[in-house]
Each structure stands twice: as structure tokens, then as C-alpha cells.
Amino acid sequence: MAFFNFKNIKVAGVACAVPTNEVKTDSYKPLFGDEEVEKFMEMTGVRASHRTSEHQTCSDLGYRAASELLTKKQINPNEIGALIFASHSPDYRRPSTAFVLQYRLGIPKEAVCYDISLGCSSLVVGMQTIASIMNTSDIKKALLFVGDTAGKSVYPEDRSSVMLFGEAGAVMLLEKTDNETDQINALVRSDGTGFKYMIVPGGGYRNLHANEEVVMCEDGNPRTLMNSFIQGTSVFTFTIFDVPRLIKDFFAQTETTPDYYDCFAFHQANLYILKQIAKKTKINFERMPITLDRYGNTSGASAIVSLCDKYGESCESKTIKVMACGFGIGISLGATSFEINTDDIFPIYEDDQVFEDGLITNPDQLYEKK
């Protein structure tokens, strides 16, 4: 069992940003029909989402979130010893987006920076990775970036996905402390047999120049090989059986019960799935913040979006016990627990900025002018 316990490390802050562009789910009625859209909203709970512009990326949103967090925490970027960007929505095929964020934020050259290619489980695995790095080094502060712009890979007439995904970027600050009660637990699992369940088949180095002909798939949705494919039945089975099993095992491993936690910041897959998970694990659904109604399925950023939505505007200063859970593409799933003061949870920011220096439309832009 891949269970991790890290002492003397705490979550010192979280922040997130979404695009200002809000898309109402109702707006798809002319395309899919009233009945189809109403049925979708009832099942998933998604009534609106936020979408990026053509050239805005997850790292743009993460940059805004990190800038706010560092400023409000009065932390100099020179104090950051590690920066990890965990996402399926990088700025480029290469280099790692972590280097772009390092440059934009002014993180020192001595910092360790790299990307992790993960989606819905990126927060849990990212926390486990950074805590492991901090546990065996002299690094005292680190930033974890998560989130996706999944809507960019969805075929615009794919009714199973185009209304589901929202886009967001989030950041978490982790700090080393002298207090052993500061700790992070994590339980991580993977099942590669489901690598086809959620996939963009084309565009990678297996099929770099994939055929972009639109085909009608078995589920009745049109797509190209460059678009997201989701095998709904297989994904549903995984979430209903494997995720509750993981959560129960996490409770057993940490010797806790659902009553121990103040907040369950779970990946916002869809409303029906979240209700089923809560029912099977005896989690009080009222302690599970829901944000997919306004922000959609924001992939790895979901848990932080939920925390920022619930506590970001709160005037009450208190320490809360959080259990976060991410599950999805891979297949990858994980659960983690930590404590955080509500003063260190910042509100959801809206932002449309684009890193213009990173938008390269002509190879000549790559050469320094002398």
C-alpha cells in the first residue's frame, strides 16, 4: 500500500483563479435541445463553468493565484525551494511549464522545478511528491501548481464533455515546520488497465500527426483523434467502487472516521458521483463543498477551488481538518489529509491575462535580438 506520512510539513496557503468568461449550461440548449441539457444538469449538477480564451493557459491562472498568495503571505519568491506544475494542460510539449512559472515569478535558479503529467489526482500526488522532496532536503518552502484547461481538447459538439468541464489554475504553499503535529497523510493508487478510459489519442508521440477527421463514436458523440474521449460506463464503475474503497482504506490507515474532518474537498467529477461516494463512505454530504454548479469539473484544481469558494471570503479565523480526494484519468486516484488555517485560504480570483512573451507564433521570436 502506497501510504505516506510526513511530519513537520504543513499546508501554509491555497489560492486559485478562473477565467472571467462564464458559460451557462443553458446556452447549449439550441445545440443539444432543452431535454438533453436539462437531463445533463440534473445528473451532473453543472449549471455554469468558466473558460479560457484561445491563448490563455492553466499556468496563466496559476501565476495569478501564486502572485496573490505570495503577496498576501509576504513571502519573497527567493524563499521558494521547489516548484512543481502538475497538470495535463502544459503550455508546450516541451519544456516543462514549471520553468515558465519559475521565470515569471522570479523563483531562484537553485530551486527544483519540473512537471508531473496528471489530471484529476494531481493535487494528492503533487502534495506527496513535494512533501517527499522537502522531507529529504533543506527546502523549507515549496509551491504546487495544479489545474487544467480541459475544455480546449473537447470537440464542440460532444454533449458528454463540452458542458462538463470548467477551467482553473490553483496553487498550494507547503512549509517545513518545527511542530510534529503539522503533518500530511497521503494514500495513492494507480490502475493502468484503464489508460483508454479517458484519453486524447492523437497529438502525442505515439500518433503525432493523427487523422483529424470527425467520426461519430459508439456513444453517439462526434470527435476527432485530437479530442478527449471518455468511456462513461467504465469511468462511472471506477468512481463508484474503487474510490469509496480507497477512502475507507485511508480512514483505516489514519485511524480516523468521517466525523474527524471538518471539510471534504473532493474532485468535482459530477454531483451524482459525489453523492454516491458520500453515501458509501458515510461522509456527511454537507461537509463536502460543491462548486461544479458554478465552475464545472475543474480537474486537479477542484479541491482547492472548493476550499477557496467555501472559506476564501470567511472572516472567521480557525484551523480546519481537511480530507482531499482526487480520482480520474490514468487511472489515478488518491486521498490526503492536512490542517489549514482559514486565514490562509484566499478567495477565487478571476483573471484573463495571457503571458504574451510566451506566445510564439513565429520561429524568429525565439532568437534574441542584439
Secondary structure, DSSP 8 states (H G I E B T S, - for coil): --EEEEESEEEEEEEEEE-S-EEEGGGGHHHH-HHHHHHHHHHH---EEE---TT--HHHHHHHHHHHHHHHTT--GGG--EEEEE-S--SSSSS-HHHHHHHHHT--TTSEEEEE--STTHHHHHHHHHHHHHHTSS--EEEEEEEE-GGGGS-TT-TTTTTTB--EEEEEEEEE-S-TT-EEEEEEEE-GGGTTTEE--SSSTTSTT-----EE-TTS-EE-TTS-EE-HHHHHHHHHHHHHHHHHHHHHHHT--GGG-SEEEE--S-HHHHHHHHHHHT--GGGS---HHHH-B-GGGHHHHHHHHHHTT-----EEEEEEEEEETTTEEEEEEEEEEGGGEEEEEE-----GGG---SGGGGS---
